[in-house]
Amino acid sequence: NKSVQQRAVKAAGLRAVREALGTTWGEVEAFVNKEPLPIVVKPVESAGSDGVKLCKTKEEAKAHFQLLMESQRKCGAQGAAVLCQEFLKGKEYVVDHVSRDGVHKCVMVWVYDKRPTNGAAFVYYGMIPVPADSDIAKQLIKYTEGVLNALKLDNGPTHGEVMMTSDGPCLVEMN
């Protein structure tokens, strides 16, 4: 659940995305009204960029919110809800770790090559390795290890997606 992840990260004192979660438009409307546009509207549980839309107007956000709720209900989703989130500006990175008993080892850092294509704002073209000894990789690894601790992901492999914003790294999601 992407919202649960963000709340845990924020509670740990790390940068987390501004967001509102709801099952009705009324639960997120105040957030959408005060958040600078564009905003990201997405299902609380999905894979990749499935159902994710960058909405440039409040009307577009409301229509996509309602579409997502309707489609989740039709599929019988148990935790059906929609997230409205700030649009994170910057470069998106992948920080992969393997952990055992709370000891985290970074195995790779990548930068996403994502471009707008065929009307979609987020299309993955590939990933480019980032040298582990670079300043950006060191900052991303430190932040991601804090996220792993906040989420209590002590054992196993993880795939963290992190946006490097003007005010530092911010979790997109952890898988």
C-alpha positions as a LaTeX table, in Angstrom:
\begin{tabular}{lrrr}
\hline
Residue & $x$ (\AA) & $y$ (\AA) & $z$ (\AA) \\
\hline
Asn1 & 0.00 & 0.00 & 0.00 \\
Lys2 & 1.70 & 3.15 & $-1.25$ \\
Ser3 & 0.04 & 5.44 & 1.30 \\
Val4 & 1.07 & 3.27 & 4.27 \\
Gln5 & 4.65 & 3.42 & 3.01 \\
Gln6 & 4.59 & 7.22 & 2.77 \\
Arg7 & 3.13 & 7.64 & 6.27 \\
Ala8 & 5.82 & 5.39 & 7.79 \\
Val9 & 8.58 & 7.29 & 5.96 \\
Lys10 & 7.19 & 10.63 & 7.14 \\
Ala11 & 6.89 & 9.34 & 10.73 \\
Ala12 & 10.60 & 8.43 & 10.60 \\
Gly13 & 11.43 & 12.06 & 9.79 \\
Leu14 & 12.34 & 11.42 & 6.15 \\
Arg15 & 11.04 & 13.35 & 3.12 \\
Ala16 & 7.74 & 11.85 & 1.99 \\
Val17 & 5.36 & 12.85 & $-0.76$ \\
Arg18 & 2.43 & 15.14 & 0.12 \\
Glu19 & $-0.75$ & 13.21 & $-0.49$ \\
Ala20 & $-4.40$ & 12.58 & 0.28 \\
Leu21 & $-6.02$ & 9.14 & 0.25 \\
Gly22 & $-9.71$ & 8.61 & $-0.27$ \\
Thr23 & $-12.53$ & 6.42 & $-1.44$ \\
Thr24 & $-14.69$ & 9.45 & $-2.28$ \\
Trp25 & $-13.77$ & 12.69 & $-4.02$ \\
Gly26 & $-14.83$ & 14.64 & $-0.92$ \\
Glu27 & $-12.03$ & 13.01 & 1.07 \\
Val28 & $-9.32$ & 14.37 & $-1.27$ \\
Glu29 & $-10.90$ & 17.55 & $-2.65$ \\
Ala30 & $-9.40$ & 19.96 & $-0.10$ \\
Phe31 & $-5.92$ & 18.57 & $-0.81$ \\
Val32 & $-6.40$ & 18.91 & $-4.58$ \\
Asn33 & $-7.65$ & 22.49 & $-4.14$ \\
Lys34 & $-4.52$ & 23.59 & $-2.24$ \\
Glu35 & $-1.84$ & 21.49 & $-4.01$ \\
Pro36 & $-0.05$ & 23.12 & $-6.98$ \\
Leu37 & $-0.94$ & 21.55 & $-10.31$ \\
Pro38 & $-0.19$ & 19.19 & $-11.89$ \\
Ile39 & $-0.92$ & 16.40 & $-9.42$ \\
Val40 & $-0.55$ & 12.63 & $-9.68$ \\
Val41 & $-3.68$ & 10.50 & $-9.29$ \\
Lys42 & $-3.19$ & 6.76 & $-8.89$ \\
Pro43 & $-4.68$ & 3.65 & $-7.30$ \\
Val44 & $-3.35$ & 2.91 & $-3.82$ \\
Glu45 & $-2.33$ & $-0.57$ & $-4.98$ \\
Ser46 & $-1.02$ & $-1.15$ & $-8.50$ \\
Ala47 & 2.04 & $-2.27$ & $-10.41$ \\
Gly48 & 4.39 & 0.02 & $-12.32$ \\
Ser49 & 2.58 & 3.00 & $-13.74$ \\
Asp50 & $-0.73$ & 1.13 & $-14.11$ \\
Gly51 & $-3.55$ & 3.63 & $-13.53$ \\
Val52 & $-1.16$ & 6.51 & $-12.79$ \\
Lys53 & $-2.08$ & 9.81 & $-14.42$ \\
Leu54 & $-0.54$ & 13.26 & $-14.27$ \\
Cys55 & $-3.55$ & 15.57 & $-14.04$ \\
Lys56 & $-3.15$ & 19.19 & $-15.15$ \\
Thr57 & $-6.55$ & 20.43 & $-13.92$ \\
Lys58 & $-8.78$ & 19.77 & $-10.91$ \\
Glu59 & $-11.50$ & 18.56 & $-13.27$ \\
Glu60 & $-9.12$ & 16.04 & $-14.84$ \\
Ala61 & $-8.06$ & 14.87 & $-11.36$ \\
Lys62 & $-11.68$ & 14.37 & $-10.29$ \\
Ala63 & $-12.58$ & 12.46 & $-13.46$ \\
His64 & $-9.55$ & 10.15 & $-13.11$ \\
Phe65 & $-10.24$ & 9.66 & $-9.39$ \\
Gln66 & $-13.79$ & 8.56 & $-10.17$ \\
Leu67 & $-12.64$ & 6.30 & $-13.01$ \\
Leu68 & $-10.11$ & 4.56 & $-10.75$ \\
Met69 & $-12.61$ & 4.04 & $-7.93$ \\
Glu70 & $-15.21$ & 2.66 & $-10.33$ \\
Ser71 & $-12.75$ & 0.25 & $-11.98$ \\
Gln72 & $-11.40$ & $-0.98$ & $-8.61$ \\
Arg73 & $-14.92$ & $-1.64$ & $-7.36$ \\
Lys74 & $-15.79$ & $-3.56$ & $-10.55$ \\
Cys75 & $-12.73$ & $-5.76$ & $-10.00$ \\
Gly76 & $-13.73$ & $-6.39$ & $-6.38$ \\
Ala77 & $-10.59$ & $-4.81$ & $-4.93$ \\
Gln78 & $-10.64$ & $-5.19$ & $-1.14$ \\
Gly79 & $-8.61$ & $-2.08$ & $-0.33$ \\
Ala80 & $-9.95$ & 0.10 & $-3.13$ \\
Ala81 & $-8.81$ & 3.70 & $-2.69$ \\
Val82 & $-7.15$ & 6.43 & $-4.73$ \\
Leu83 & $-4.12$ & 8.59 & $-3.94$ \\
Cys84 & $-3.76$ & 12.19 & $-5.00$ \\
Gln85 & $-0.13$ & 13.22 & $-4.65$ \\
Glu86 & 2.16 & 16.14 & $-5.27$ \\
Phe87 & 3.99 & 15.92 & $-8.57$ \\
Leu88 & 7.62 & 15.25 & $-7.68$ \\
Lys89 & 9.89 & 17.22 & $-9.99$ \\
Gly90 & 13.35 & 15.83 & $-10.59$ \\
Lys91 & 15.11 & 12.68 & $-11.75$ \\
Glu92 & 13.80 & 9.29 & $-10.70$ \\
Tyr93 & 16.23 & 6.66 & $-9.50$ \\
Val94 & 16.08 & 2.99 & $-8.58$ \\
Val95 & 18.01 & 1.88 & $-5.51$ \\
Asp96 & 18.12 & $-1.92$ & $-5.16$ \\
His97 & 19.11 & $-3.55$ & $-1.88$ \\
Val98 & 19.29 & $-6.95$ & $-0.29$ \\
Ser99 & 18.89 & $-7.10$ & 3.50 \\
Arg100 & 19.43 & $-9.66$ & 6.22 \\
Asp101 & 18.58 & $-9.08$ & 9.86 \\
Gly102 & 18.37 & $-5.32$ & 9.25 \\
Val103 & 21.77 & $-5.06$ & 7.56 \\
His104 & 21.21 & $-3.48$ & 4.15 \\
Lys105 & 23.55 & $-3.91$ & 1.18 \\
Cys106 & 23.03 & $-1.80$ & $-1.90$ \\
Val107 & 23.45 & $-3.90$ & $-5.05$ \\
Met108 & 22.72 & $-1.27$ & $-7.71$ \\
Val109 & 21.66 & 2.32 & $-8.32$ \\
Trp110 & 20.01 & 3.25 & $-11.61$ \\
Val111 & 18.52 & 6.40 & $-13.12$ \\
Tyr112 & 15.28 & 5.91 & $-15.06$ \\
Asp113 & 15.02 & 7.02 & $-18.66$ \\
Lys114 & 11.32 & 7.98 & $-18.72$ \\
Arg115 & 9.69 & 10.05 & $-21.44$ \\
Pro116 & 6.20 & 11.18 & $-22.41$ \\
Thr117 & 4.96 & 8.96 & $-25.23$ \\
Asn118 & 1.63 & 8.42 & $-27.00$ \\
Gly119 & $-0.24$ & 10.66 & $-24.58$ \\
Ala120 & 1.19 & 8.99 & $-21.45$ \\
Ala121 & 3.37 & 11.10 & $-19.14$ \\
Phe122 & 5.45 & 8.21 & $-17.75$ \\
Val123 & 6.82 & 5.68 & $-20.25$ \\
Tyr124 & 9.90 & 3.67 & $-19.29$ \\
Tyr125 & 12.57 & 3.51 & $-21.99$ \\
Gly126 & 15.27 & 1.98 & $-19.81$ \\
Met127 & 17.59 & 2.38 & $-16.85$ \\
Ile128 & 21.15 & 3.70 & $-16.78$ \\
Pro129 & 23.63 & 2.60 & $-14.07$ \\
Val130 & 24.82 & 5.25 & $-11.60$ \\
Pro131 & 28.36 & 4.86 & $-10.18$ \\
Ala132 & 28.06 & 3.77 & $-6.53$ \\
Asp133 & 30.83 & 6.14 & $-5.45$ \\
Ser134 & 29.12 & 9.23 & $-6.90$ \\
Asp135 & 27.73 & 11.86 & $-4.52$ \\
Ile136 & 24.19 & 11.32 & $-5.84$ \\
Ala137 & 24.37 & 7.54 & $-5.29$ \\
Lys138 & 25.69 & 8.01 & $-1.74$ \\
Gln139 & 22.81 & 10.35 & $-0.92$ \\
Leu140 & 20.24 & 8.00 & $-2.48$ \\
Ile141 & 21.64 & 4.94 & $-0.69$ \\
Lys142 & 21.62 & 6.67 & 2.71 \\
Tyr143 & 18.02 & 7.87 & 2.22 \\
Thr144 & 16.85 & 4.48 & 0.94 \\
Glu145 & 18.38 & 2.66 & 3.88 \\
Gly146 & 16.45 & 5.02 & 6.16 \\
Val147 & 13.29 & 4.11 & 4.24 \\
Leu148 & 14.02 & 0.39 & 4.63 \\
Asn149 & 14.40 & 0.89 & 8.38 \\
Ala150 & 11.20 & 2.96 & 8.57 \\
Leu151 & 9.28 & 0.25 & 6.72 \\
Lys152 & 10.91 & $-2.48$ & 8.81 \\
Leu153 & 12.10 & $-4.29$ & 5.69 \\
Asp154 & 14.83 & $-6.21$ & 7.45 \\
Asn155 & 15.14 & $-9.29$ & 5.22 \\
Gly156 & 15.06 & $-9.89$ & 1.49 \\
Pro157 & 15.50 & $-7.98$ & $-1.76$ \\
Thr158 & 13.98 & $-4.53$ & $-2.30$ \\
His159 & 13.51 & $-2.25$ & $-5.28$ \\
Gly160 & 13.21 & 1.38 & $-4.18$ \\
Glu161 & 12.05 & 4.12 & $-6.52$ \\
Val162 & 13.25 & 7.52 & $-5.34$ \\
Met163 & 12.85 & 10.95 & $-6.91$ \\
Met164 & 15.73 & 13.36 & $-6.40$ \\
Thr165 & 13.91 & 16.67 & $-5.91$ \\
Ser166 & 15.27 & 20.15 & $-5.31$ \\
Asp167 & 14.91 & 19.50 & $-1.55$ \\
Gly168 & 16.49 & 16.05 & $-1.59$ \\
Pro169 & 15.42 & 12.45 & $-2.16$ \\
Cys170 & 11.76 & 11.46 & $-1.81$ \\
Leu171 & 10.28 & 7.97 & $-1.93$ \\
Val172 & 8.04 & 7.18 & $-4.89$ \\
Glu173 & 7.49 & 3.60 & $-3.75$ \\
Met174 & 9.28 & 0.59 & $-2.31$ \\
Asn175 & 8.78 & $-2.89$ & $-3.73$ \\
\hline
\end{tabular}
